Amino acid sequence: MVVKPGIAVGAIGNIPELRAEVLAKYPHAKFHEVLPVLAEDELIEFLQGCDAAVIGLEPLTERVMAACPGLTAIGKFGVGCDNVDFDALRKRKVRFGYQPGVNRLAVAELTIAFTLIALRWLSSRAYAMRDGEGPKTKVGRQLTGRVVGLHGCGFIGKEVVRLLQPFNCEIIVHDILDFPDFYRQYNVTPVDFDTLLKRSEVLSLHIPRPRGNGFLYDAETLARLRPDCVLINTCRGGIVDEGALADRLASNENFAACVDAFLIEPPVDMRLLRMPNMFSTPHMGASSIEARLAMGRAAVRLLEEGTLVPEGFAP
């Protein structure tokens, strides 16, 4: 399939190297110049007269699709698809290009950074030093030899496993799929969910957001974690009950959490964000120049290589 103008949306336009590559292939492409994600009305206006688009976190809803009947191809910038209404794409026979795992290394590296920050209490000591409090040292733990649990062992989970190899950790994994060859190669032990919660000194989440309105990690589940557990979420908001997490952090100063993805972004629960045993970042797991170039190039390439969305497609 050959697309005509092509469209780069959001952060694609802010990377000069990628912008130049897009214009070399699609000289009439237009770019959204402002970094914040476009809302529905803004996106509808921006897409008028275009037959192809690169979409990041913009809401690709039924309303947007109905207002842009000329769209025939979409390339996804990034790996999250919570903002995409696949029924709307399927109904209009719009081709969709998506490459999972393209940002795996960037997110995995952030996971390792989170783990070290939390185990050594670096965030609370650094903030106290910055504020002139003259804090005392706080004894932490080394990553080497820890029991690290991964909930999910897809693209990013596997990359975390690889990066953990020099630390000689005991790695346990819970996943709905089985990867026996990978587990044998990297000495990973698959476990049930209850064992994952009970044994993990560090528990890192690498799963999609569950369907429905409930939280997989609610107050009851969080209470089953070790009192000295480090909980890491670099995947999606809506998996962990943030209010319950704040309560868990408040009830035990040895429990810690590092969170990059929130239900509402930017997050609004300042009680959670200000917990001394909480370290948070603004959904920046894929915010490396290498990951953004890889995601952008994949999205542009997939404008022409994308396919019609099959029934039951759920990335």
Sequence and secondary structure as in RCSB ss.txt:
>XXXX:A:sequence
MVVKPGIAVGAIGNIPELRAEVLAKYPHAKFHEVLPVLAEDELIEFLQGCDAAVIGLEPLTERVMAACPGLTAIG
KFGVGCDNVDFDALRKRKVRFGYQPGVNRLAVAELTIAFTLIALRWLSSRAYAMRDGEGPKTKVGRQLTGRVVGL
HGCGFIGKEVVRLLQPFNCEIIVHDILDFPDFYRQYNVTPVDFDTLLKRSEVLSLHIPRPRGNGFLYDAETLARL
RPDCVLINTCRGGIVDEGALADRLASNENFAACVDAFLIEPPVDMRLLRMPNMFSTPHMGASSIEARLAMGRAAV
RLLEEGTLVPEGFAP
>XXXX:A:secstr
   SS EE GGGGG HHHHHHHHHH TT EE  SSS   HHHHHHHHTT SEEEESSS B HHHHHH TT  EEE
ESSS  TTB HHHHHHTT EEE  TTTTHHHHHHHHHHHHHHHHTTHHHHHHHHHTT          STT EEEE
E  SHHHHHHHHHHGGGT EEEEE SS  HHHHHHHTEEE  HHHHHHH SEEEE     SSS  SB HHHHHTS
 TT EEEE S TTSB HHHHHHHHHH TT EEEES  SSSS   HHHHT TTEEE SS TT SHHHHHHHHHHHH
HHHHH EE  TT   
